[in-house]
């Protein structure tokens, strides 16, 4: 099941502030990822998938 970063966060009932803290980035960086203004580095992907409880293959990164 494909899901955007924002939808994955909302499904886990996390605020941007809480999700950013769990992933180890700023709220503004998380917001940029969710809107497609930039993309997370490869080293951040494991923490994102762990935090949201999803597989990398299920993530959709907006252009």
N, CA, C and O atoms as a GROMACS GRO file, in nm:
protein
  252
    1UNK      N    1   0.084  -0.118   0.000
    1UNK     CA    2   0.000   0.000   0.000
    1UNK      C    3   0.089   0.124   0.000
    1UNK      O    4   0.164   0.146   0.095
    2UNK      N    5   0.081   0.205  -0.102
    2UNK     CA    6   0.162   0.325  -0.113
    2UNK      C    7   0.102   0.437  -0.028
    2UNK      O    8  -0.020   0.455  -0.021
    3UNK      N    9   0.191   0.513   0.036
    3UNK     CA   10   0.147   0.619   0.126
    3UNK      C   11   0.248   0.733   0.126
    3UNK      O   12   0.369   0.710   0.117
    4UNK      N   13   0.199   0.855   0.136
    4UNK     CA   14   0.289   0.971   0.143
    4UNK      C   15   0.345   0.984   0.284
    4UNK      O   16   0.293   0.925   0.379
    5UNK      N   17   0.450   1.060   0.296
    5UNK     CA   18   0.509   1.083   0.428
    5UNK      C   19   0.409   1.147   0.523
    5UNK      O   20   0.400   1.108   0.640
    6UNK      N   21   0.334   1.245   0.475
    6UNK     CA   22   0.237   1.312   0.561
    6UNK      C   23   0.129   1.214   0.606
    6UNK      O   24   0.093   1.211   0.724
    7UNK      N   25   0.077   1.135   0.514
    7UNK     CA   26  -0.028   1.038   0.549
    7UNK      C   27   0.025   0.936   0.649
    7UNK      O   28  -0.047   0.896   0.741
    8UNK      N   29   0.149   0.893   0.632
    8UNK     CA   30   0.209   0.796   0.725
    8UNK      C   31   0.218   0.857   0.865
    8UNK      O   32   0.191   0.790   0.965
    9UNK      N   33   0.257   0.984   0.872
    9UNK     CA   34   0.267   1.053   1.001
    9UNK      C   35   0.130   1.068   1.065
    9UNK      O   36   0.113   1.041   1.184
   10UNK      N   37   0.033   1.110   0.987
   10UNK     CA   38  -0.102   1.130   1.039
   10UNK      C   39  -0.162   0.996   1.085
   10UNK      O   40  -0.229   0.990   1.188
   11UNK      N   41  -0.136   0.889   1.010
   11UNK     CA   42  -0.187   0.757   1.049
   11UNK      C   43  -0.131   0.712   1.184
   11UNK      O   44  -0.198   0.638   1.258
   12UNK      N   45  -0.011   0.756   1.217
   12UNK     CA   46   0.050   0.723   1.347
   12UNK      C   47   0.009   0.822   1.456
   12UNK      O   48   0.054   0.813   1.570
   13UNK      N   49  -0.077   0.919   1.417
   13UNK     CA   50  -0.126   1.021   1.510
   13UNK      C   51  -0.011   1.102   1.572
   13UNK      O   52  -0.011   1.132   1.691
   14UNK      N   53   0.086   1.137   1.487
   14UNK     CA   54   0.200   1.216   1.531
   14UNK      C   55   0.190   1.358   1.476
   14UNK      O   56   0.154   1.377   1.360
   15UNK      N   57   0.221   1.455   1.558
   15UNK     CA   58   0.233   1.592   1.510
   15UNK      C   59   0.365   1.602   1.434
   15UNK      O   60   0.452   1.515   1.447
   16UNK      N   61   0.380   1.707   1.355
   16UNK     CA   62   0.508   1.728   1.288
   16UNK      C   63   0.620   1.743   1.390
   16UNK      O   64   0.730   1.692   1.370
   17UNK      N   65   0.592   1.812   1.498
   17UNK     CA   66   0.693   1.835   1.602
   17UNK      C   67   0.740   1.702   1.663
   17UNK      O   68   0.860   1.680   1.677
   18UNK      N   69   0.647   1.616   1.698
   18UNK     CA   70   0.681   1.487   1.760
   18UNK      C   71   0.754   1.397   1.660
   18UNK      O   72   0.854   1.335   1.694
   19UNK      N   73   0.703   1.391   1.537
   19UNK     CA   74   0.766   1.307   1.434
   19UNK      C   75   0.908   1.355   1.405
   19UNK      O   76   1.000   1.274   1.394
   20UNK      N   77   0.925   1.485   1.393
   20UNK     CA   78   1.058   1.540   1.366
   20UNK      C   79   1.155   1.504   1.478
   20UNK      O   80   1.270   1.469   1.452
   21UNK      N   81   1.108   1.512   1.601
   21UNK     CA   82   1.194   1.477   1.716
   21UNK      C   83   1.232   1.330   1.711
   21UNK      O   84   1.348   1.295   1.733
   22UNK      N   85   1.136   1.243   1.682
   22UNK     CA   86   1.164   1.099   1.676
   22UNK      C   87   1.260   1.063   1.563
   22UNK      O   88   1.343   0.974   1.578
   23UNK      N   89   1.248   1.134   1.451
   23UNK     CA   90   1.335   1.107   1.336
   23UNK      C   91   1.471   1.175   1.353
   23UNK      O   92   1.571   1.128   1.298
   24UNK      N   93   1.474   1.285   1.428
   24UNK     CA   94   1.600   1.354   1.453
   24UNK      C   95   1.628   1.468   1.356
   24UNK      O   96   1.743   1.496   1.322
   25UNK      N   97   1.520   1.534   1.311
   25UNK     CA   98   1.534   1.647   1.221
   25UNK      C   99   1.449   1.763   1.273
   25UNK      O  100   1.373   1.748   1.368
   26UNK      N  101   1.462   1.878   1.210
   26UNK     CA  102   1.381   1.993   1.249
   26UNK      C  103   1.241   1.980   1.189
   26UNK      O  104   1.220   1.907   1.092
   27UNK      N  105   1.148   2.051   1.247
   27UNK     CA  106   1.011   2.053   1.195
   27UNK      C  107   1.010   2.108   1.053
   27UNK      O  108   0.938   2.057   0.967
   28UNK      N  109   1.090   2.210   1.027
   28UNK     CA  110   1.093   2.268   0.892
   28UNK      C  111   1.146   2.168   0.790
   28UNK      O  112   1.099   2.166   0.676
   29UNK      N  113   1.242   2.086   0.828
   29UNK     CA  114   1.294   1.985   0.736
   29UNK      C  115   1.186   1.880   0.708
   29UNK      O  116   1.167   1.840   0.592
   30UNK      N  117   1.118   1.834   0.810
   30UNK     CA  118   1.011   1.736   0.792
   30UNK      C  119   0.903   1.794   0.701
   30UNK      O  120   0.851   1.724   0.613
   31UNK      N  121   0.869   1.919   0.721
   31UNK     CA  122   0.769   1.986   0.637
   31UNK      C  123   0.813   1.989   0.491
   31UNK      O  124   0.733   1.966   0.401
   32UNK      N  125   0.939   2.018   0.468
   32UNK     CA  126   0.992   2.020   0.330
   32UNK      C  127   0.984   1.882   0.266
   32UNK      O  128   0.954   1.871   0.147
   33UNK      N  129   1.010   1.778   0.343
   33UNK     CA  130   0.997   1.642   0.290
   33UNK      C  131   0.852   1.613   0.253
   33UNK      O  132   0.824   1.558   0.146
   34UNK      N  133   0.761   1.650   0.342
   34UNK     CA  134   0.619   1.620   0.320
   34UNK      C  135   0.562   1.696   0.200
   34UNK      O  136   0.469   1.647   0.136
   35UNK      N  137   0.615   1.812   0.169
   35UNK     CA  138   0.565   1.890   0.057
   35UNK      C  139   0.645   1.868  -0.071
   35UNK      O  140   0.611   1.925  -0.176
   36UNK      N  141   0.749   1.788  -0.065
   36UNK     CA  142   0.829   1.759  -0.183
   36UNK      C  143   0.929   1.866  -0.221
   36UNK      O  144   0.982   1.866  -0.332
   37UNK      N  145   0.954   1.960  -0.129
   37UNK     CA  146   1.052   2.066  -0.157
   37UNK      C  147   1.194   2.012  -0.153
   37UNK      O  148   1.284   2.067  -0.217
   38UNK      N  149   1.214   1.906  -0.078
   38UNK     CA  150   1.341   1.834  -0.076
   38UNK      C  151   1.311   1.692  -0.029
   38UNK      O  152   1.199   1.661   0.012
   39UNK      N  153   1.411   1.608  -0.034
   39UNK     CA  154   1.392   1.467  -0.001
   39UNK      C  155   1.488   1.424   0.109
   39UNK      O  156   1.599   1.478   0.118
   40UNK      N  157   1.448   1.329   0.191
   40UNK     CA  158   1.537   1.284   0.297
   40UNK      C  159   1.658   1.211   0.240
   40UNK      O  160   1.651   1.148   0.134
   41UNK      N  161   1.769   1.223   0.310
   41UNK     CA  162   1.890   1.152   0.268
   41UNK      C  163   1.871   1.002   0.297
   41UNK      O  164   1.786   0.963   0.377
   42UNK      N  165   1.951   0.923   0.232
   42UNK     CA  166   1.942   0.777   0.248
   42UNK      C  167   1.961   0.735   0.393
   42UNK      O  168   1.904   0.635   0.437
   43UNK      N  169   2.041   0.808   0.467
   43UNK     CA  170   2.065   0.770   0.607
   43UNK      C  171   1.945   0.796   0.697
   43UNK      O  172   1.937   0.741   0.807
   44UNK      N  173   1.852   0.880   0.653
   44UNK     CA  174   1.732   0.909   0.732
   44UNK      C  175   1.618   0.810   0.707
   44UNK      O  176   1.527   0.798   0.789
   45UNK      N  177   1.622   0.741   0.596
   45UNK     CA  178   1.513   0.650   0.558
   45UNK      C  179   1.486   0.543   0.664
   45UNK      O  180   1.370   0.523   0.699
   46UNK      N  181   1.587   0.475   0.718
   46UNK     CA  182   1.556   0.373   0.820
   46UNK      C  183   1.483   0.430   0.942
   46UNK      O  184   1.394   0.363   0.996
   47UNK      N  185   1.517   0.548   0.985
   47UNK     CA  186   1.451   0.609   1.101
   47UNK      C  187   1.307   0.648   1.066
   47UNK      O  188   1.217   0.636   1.149
   48UNK      N  189   1.285   0.694   0.944
   48UNK     CA  190   1.150   0.728   0.899
   48UNK      C  191   1.063   0.603   0.897
   48UNK      O  192   0.952   0.603   0.950
   49UNK      N  193   1.113   0.497   0.836
   49UNK     CA  194   1.033   0.374   0.827
   49UNK      C  195   1.008   0.313   0.964
   49UNK      O  196   0.901   0.258   0.989
   50UNK      N  197   1.104   0.323   1.052
   50UNK     CA  198   1.087   0.273   1.190
   50UNK      C  199   0.983   0.357   1.265
   50UNK      O  200   0.895   0.302   1.331
   51UNK      N  201   0.994   0.488   1.254
   51UNK     CA  202   0.902   0.578   1.325
   51UNK      C  203   0.759   0.560   1.278
   51UNK      O  204   0.666   0.560   1.359
   52UNK      N  205   0.740   0.546   1.148
   52UNK     CA  206   0.606   0.536   1.092
   52UNK      C  207   0.556   0.391   1.079
   52UNK      O  208   0.438   0.368   1.049
   53UNK      N  209   0.645   0.295   1.103
   53UNK     CA  210   0.604   0.155   1.096
   53UNK      C  211   0.563   0.110   0.957
   53UNK      O  212   0.467   0.035   0.941
   54UNK      N  213   0.637   0.158   0.858
   54UNK     CA  214   0.607   0.122   0.719
   54UNK      C  215   0.735   0.077   0.649
   54UNK      O  216   0.845   0.099   0.699
   55UNK      N  217   0.719   0.014   0.534
   55UNK     CA  218   0.833  -0.028   0.453
   55UNK      C  219   0.871   0.084   0.357
   55UNK      O  220   0.787   0.164   0.315
   56UNK      N  221   0.998   0.088   0.323
   56UNK     CA  222   1.046   0.190   0.230
   56UNK      C  223   0.971   0.181   0.097
   56UNK      O  224   0.938   0.283   0.037
   57UNK      N  225   0.945   0.060   0.053
   57UNK     CA  226   0.877   0.040  -0.076
   57UNK      C  227   0.735   0.098  -0.077
   57UNK      O  228   0.679   0.122  -0.184
   58UNK      N  229   0.679   0.122   0.040
   58UNK     CA  230   0.543   0.176   0.048
   58UNK      C  231   0.539   0.328   0.053
   58UNK      O  232   0.432   0.388   0.046
   59UNK      N  233   0.655   0.392   0.063
   59UNK     CA  234   0.658   0.538   0.073
   59UNK      C  235   0.649   0.603  -0.064
   59UNK      O  236   0.710   0.558  -0.161
   60UNK      N  237   0.572   0.711  -0.069
   60UNK     CA  238   0.564   0.795  -0.188
   60UNK      C  239   0.626   0.929  -0.153
   60UNK      O  240   0.584   0.995  -0.058
   61UNK      N  241   0.725   0.968  -0.229
   61UNK     CA  242   0.788   1.098  -0.210
   61UNK      C  243   0.732   1.192  -0.316
   61UNK      O  244   0.749   1.168  -0.436
   62UNK      N  245   0.668   1.297  -0.274
   62UNK     CA  246   0.608   1.393  -0.367
   62UNK      C  247   0.718   1.465  -0.444
   62UNK      O  248   0.823   1.495  -0.389
   63UNK      N  249   0.693   1.495  -0.571
   63UNK     CA  250   0.794   1.566  -0.652
   63UNK      C  251   0.806   1.710  -0.611
   63UNK      O  252   0.887   1.784  -0.669
   0.00000   0.00000   0.00000
